[in-house]
Structures are given as structure tokens and as C-alpha cells.
Amino acid sequence: MLKPGTIPSLRIPERSIPAPRSISPEAQAVLGRAAEIPFTWPPYPPLDDQGGWLNYAAAANANMKAMLDAQPATANSGLEIQTLNLGQTWCYRGIDHSNADAQTGDVLLEIHGGGLIGGGGELCRAMAARAVASMGATVYSPDYRMPPLHPYPVPLDDCMAAYRAVLSHSAAERIVVHGSSAGGNLAAALMLRAAAEGLPLPAGLILETPQLDLTESGDSFQTNMFIDVVLQRGMGPLNQLYANGRDLAEPYLSPLFGDFSRGWPPTLITAGTRDLFLSNAVRMHHRLREAGVPVELLVYEAMPHGGFFGTPEDRALARDMRDFAQRCWSKSRPAVREPQSHRSTS
């Protein structure tokens, strides 16, 4: 008999979980290597230890660089990356001059991930370059400021500044917003802020394995703990550092709990069955459906947070995201007029 107020829990024996045969040999190998040499993150320092958190950010960036380096890069002589000054922060603008499809006016606002503390600077620039190659559009990627020096609301304010800058020269219906992991948190919070401030919403939103609930109340934070070979466990102290003393359940911190009645763009949400953030994706899908928002959820077999870093499954995910973005952009592209045939008369 459980005591009143006790949350029931399930006890399971220790077990080994092999890589499933349902995924590619490349993905199986990734899970096997991760089992032999676990992906490690440094311990969280005390919340008031600024120097400790700066060291943590450096270690997080080193891990992210290793992830990027593990993915095949495409040489592109036509790629140009510009650095734009947004006042308090910077934004990278990437365009592929060699790709005719990239000259159509399609715009991707790319909000990088990194656990709300990493992924800035040269990593942000590198991810913007990859987004240009994978999405076939002009890419804007804000190098938003982060904790410990710049906790909430500064990162969201910087993303808002970038969105306003893009809106100043691109129609909202030509813009798709993409955010991965912590970038998914900021991308979703950006939609809530934009709707609240009366800004036009983009043509589409892609939330890739998004960090939508800083309270970490979903089931997969328990069931996928350590099964997710990338994140492994929850990010409670880091979430508190970012929130800067605010309630973690506030919608601009945890967009899963937001009010979507003011408007929300068509959305694609992705996750993996071994992703610590799977519950975030599933719950957001249900919430948006209840609000009448066109939304798709794609869940990939055995994929941990952030993917497998270069396998056929990653290429399928990239295709799915690009296809969704192309559908969003195509709704506002000028119709191509078929040439008329003329019959000569004598």
C-alpha cells in the first residue's frame, strides 16, 4: 500500500540494451562505440561559481566541436558567411552563390543548440554554414549571448533582435525558423514572444529534438536516462542557471506550457526513441494539435539526442526537415508561368 502523496515507481533489474537490428550498421556502430567509451560531460559547478560555469561552457563547446567534426562536411566554393552587427550581439548570414535554388528568397532563421550555454562563436558560424548546405536557403544564425554572463532573458532577447532584423527585409511567409535542442527552446519561445508582440509569424517552424520543458517533468527523462548516449541525464542545474531565479515553468522558459491561441506557425517536431527529450516532442505535438495548429511529429528509431552524426538515419532526418521547409516556402513562391505555344497562321 502506497502512502498518500507517494509517486508510484517501477523497479527493473539491471540489464544490457543492445543496438537494435532495425537501424543501419553505421548507426549500430555509433551506439556500440558510445557504449564502450561513454560520451562524458563535466560535473555541474555550484550556481554561484561563475568561473566554474565558464569552464563548463568551454568543455561543452569542445564536445560540440567533436560532434560536428564527426559529421561529413561538404566543400562549397560558393559559400559566403557574413557577420552582421545586431547591436548587443552578432548574427551570421550564409548564402550559397553557386546554388540557384538558394537565390529564391527563401530564408532560414537557424537558432543553434548547445544546452543553453554552448554553441556560440565559431561553432555558431560552422553550424550556419552546414545549414546553408542542407537547407538550400539563405541562413541567418544569431550568435546569442548565454550564461553564466548572460542568463535569461538575454538569449531570447538576442533571438528576437535577429528575427526583427530578418523581418526588416524578408516577408514572414518566406521565413522558416529552425531550432535544435536548446535552439528549439529559443525558437519556440520566440514564437510566443512574436505573437505576444504582434509580429508576423514565419511560414514554418522546425523543432529538432527540442528542449521545451526546463522542469523536465516528462517520462523520457526517466526512461531514457543513460539510454540516451549523448545527454545521458537531465540538466537541472544548467536549466536553473539559465532561468536566473525565474520559475522554470514560465512559458518563455518552458514553451511547452505556453498559450498558443495567439497564433503559431505550421510545425515539424523531431526526436528519437532513445532521446532524453522524446517526451518534450510528444507532449508538444499533442498540445499543438489541441490548439488546432498544423503539426507533424517524426520519431527516428534508436536515435539519441542530436542523432548518430553522419549515418543514413541522419541523412533521412535532414531530408525530412528540408522537405518540410520547402513545403512551407513553396506556398509563397511566385507561380511559374508555363510558356504559351503560338500557332503561326498564313
N, C-alpha and C positions, 0 to 999 in steps of 0.2 A: 504494500500500500504506500503510495507516494504521499509525502507530507504536503499540506496546502502550500501553493506557491512554488513547488519544486517543478522544474522543467524536466520532463522525461528524457532519458538519453539511452542510446543503443550501444551496447558493448560488443565489439567484434574481436576475434582472435587476430594475432599478428599474422600477416600474410604477404606473399610476394605477388606483385602485379606485373605480368609480362607485357611487352609491347604487343598489341593485337595484330593478327594476321590480316586484318581488314584495311590496313594502311600500306603505303608504298614501302619497299625495302629501305629507301632513303630515310623515311620518317621513322621506321623501326630502329634504324641505326642511331638516329639522333636521340631517341628515348633510351637506347641501350647505353650510349656514351654518358648521358646525363645520370643514369643510374650508377655507373662506375665512378664518375667524377662529378659529384653534385655541384650544381650551379650555386655559388655562395654569395650572400650579401653580408656586409659588416653589421655588427650589432648596433641597435639604436642607442645613441647617447641620451643623456637627460635633456628634457625640453629646453632648459635654460643654458645649455652648453653650445654656444654659437660656433666656437671653433670645432667642436666635435661634429656638428652638423655640416660644416663646410667640408670637413674630411669625408663625411659620409657621401656628400654630393659628388666629390671627386671620385670616390670608389664606384658610385652608381654610374657616373659617366664612363668610367673605364669598362664596366660591364656592358653598357650600351654600345660602346665602340666595338667591343668584341662581337656582339650580336650583329652589328652592321657589317663588320669585316667578314663574318661567316656567310653573308649573302652575296651571291654573284652580282657584280656591278657591270653596267653596260657602258662602254665607251661612247661618248657623244660629242663630236667636234662642234655641233651646232648649239650646244647648251650655253646659255648665258645666265649667270646669277648676279643680280644687282642687290645692293644694300640700301634700303630706304630708311630714312630717319622719321620716326613717328613721335618725336618729342622726348618722351621719357624712355623709350625703348626703340628697338630696331625691328625691321621686317625684311626677310629675304624674298626677292621676286625672281622666279625662274621661268625661262621660256626656251623652247627648242626651236631655233630658227630654221633647222633642217626639216622640220615636220610640218607639212601643210595643214594637217589636222589641228595643230596647236595654234594656228592663226585664225581660228573661227570665232574668237571672243569668249570661249569657254574659260571659266576661272574656277580654280580650286583654292579655297582657304584651308591650308593644311596646319593643324594645331598638333604639335609634337607631343609624344608621351615622355615618360621618364619618372613616374612616381611622384609628380608634383615638385620634384627637387632637381631632376637631371634632364639632360637632353638639349641644353641651350648651346649657344655659341656655334662652334664648328660642327657639332653634331646636328644642330637645327639646320644649318646650311646643307649638310650632306643629305639629310632626310628630305629637304626641299628638292634637291637635285634628283633623288630617286623618285619622288612623286611626279616630277615632270615627265620622266621616262615611263612610268607605269600608267599615268592617267591621261597623257596626251592633251594637256591643257596648260595655260599659264598658271603658275602656282605662286601664292603668297603664303609665307610661313612666318608668323610673328615670333621673334626671339623674346618671349615674355619673361619678365623678371620672376624670381622664385625665392622661396625660403632657403636659408633662415633669414636672409637680409630683407626679403620682400614677401611676407606671407599674404594671405587673403586680406583684402580684395585686390591687391596689386596685379597678380597674374590675370585675373578676369578683366580688370580694367584695361590692361595692355591688349588683350584679345579683342575687347570692344573697340579700342582705338584702331586696331588693324581692320576690323570689319567695317568701321566707318570709312576708313581710307579706301578700301576696295569699293564700297558703295559710291564713293565720290566720282568714280569713273567707269563703273560697271553696273549694269542693271541687275537687280536682285535675282531675276529669273535666269541670269547667265552664271550664277554663283552656286557652287556646291561646297559645303563645309564638311571636312573630314577630320576626325579626331581619334587617335588611338590611345587606349589605356587612360592615363591621366589627361591626355588631349581630348579623349571622349568626355571626361568630366567637364572640361572647359568648353568644349563645343556645345554640349547640352545646356550648360549654364548660360552660354552666350545666347542661345535661342530664347531662354526665359527672359534674359535682360533685354534683348532686342524687342521682343513682343511687349514687354512692360513699358519700354521707352518709345513705342510706336514706330520702330524702324521696320522697313520691309524685310520679310524673311526670305532666305535663299530658296533656290529651286529644289534643293535636296540636302539631306544630312546623312553622313555615314558615321556610325559609332562602332569602331572596331575594338572588340574586347574592352568595353568602356568601364571606367571606374566611377560608377554612378551613385554609389551608396557608401559614404565615408563611415557610416555606423557599422558597416559590414554585418548586417543582420540576415543576409541570405544564406540558404542552405549550403551552397557550394563552398562557402568559406570554411565549413567543417568537413564536408565530404571529399573535397578536392585538396585539402591540406596535405602537403608533401607529395601528392599525386601530380600536382602541377609542378613540373621540374624547373620552371622559371621563377615564379613568385614564391611558391612553397607554403607561405603562411601569410596571415593578414598584416596590414600596415598601420595598425592603430596609432603608435606614437608619431609616425610621419603624418598621418591624417590630422592629428591634433596640432602638430607644428604648423601645418598649412592653415588650419582653421583659425589660429591666432586667438584662441579663447572663445570662439563662437560655438554655438550648438551645432554639432556635426549633422544634425537632421535638417538644418535650414536648406531650402531648395537650391540656393545658389552654390551651396557646398555639396549637397547630395541631390542632384537634379531628378533622381527617381521619385522624389516626394514633391515635385513641382506641380503647379496648376497649368495644364496645357490648354485651357479653354480660350486663352487669348490668341491662340494660333500656334501652329507647329508645322514644319515642312514635312513632305514625304521622307521617310527614314528607312535606312537599312542598318540593322544591328547584326554584328557577327560575334561569335565566340567559339570555343572548342569544348568537347566533352570533358577534357582534363583541365580546363581553365578555371582558376580560382574565382574569376569574375563571371562565371557562367550564370549564376543566379541574377546578377545585375542585368544581363542581357535578357533573360527570360522574363523577369518582372517588368522591365521597361517595355518590352514587347506587349505584354498584357495591358499595362497602363495606357499606352498609346492607342491600342485597339479600342479600349473602353472609351477613350476620348474621341474616337472617330477619325484618327489620323491614319493615312495610308502608311503601313509599316510592314517590313519584311524582316524575318529572323532567319539567319543561316548559321547552323552549328556544324562544325567540322569534326570528323571522327578522330578521337585521341589527341587532338591538338591542345597543347598547353598555352599559357598566356604568351602572346606575341608570335605564335607559330613555331615552325620547325626550322626556319632560317635557310630556305633555299630548296625545298623539296617540291614534288608535283602538287602536294596539298597547298603549299604557299602560292604556287602559280595559279591554282584554281581560285583561291581566295582573292588574289589580285585581279583576275579576270572578272570575278563576280562584282567586285567593288567598281571596277571600271565600267562594266555593263550597266550597273545601276546609275552611275554618274552620267553616262552617255544618254540614258533614257531621260534623265532629268533635264539635261542640256538641250536635248533634241526638241523638247516641247516649245522652246522659244527661238529656235533657229529659223531664219527666213526660209520659206519654201523654195525649193529649187524648181524653176520653171522648165518644163520639157521644151526642147526646140520644136517649133511648128514646121511641119513639112509643107512646102509650097509646090503646087502643080502649075507648070507653065502652060499657057494657052496660046494658040496660034490663030 
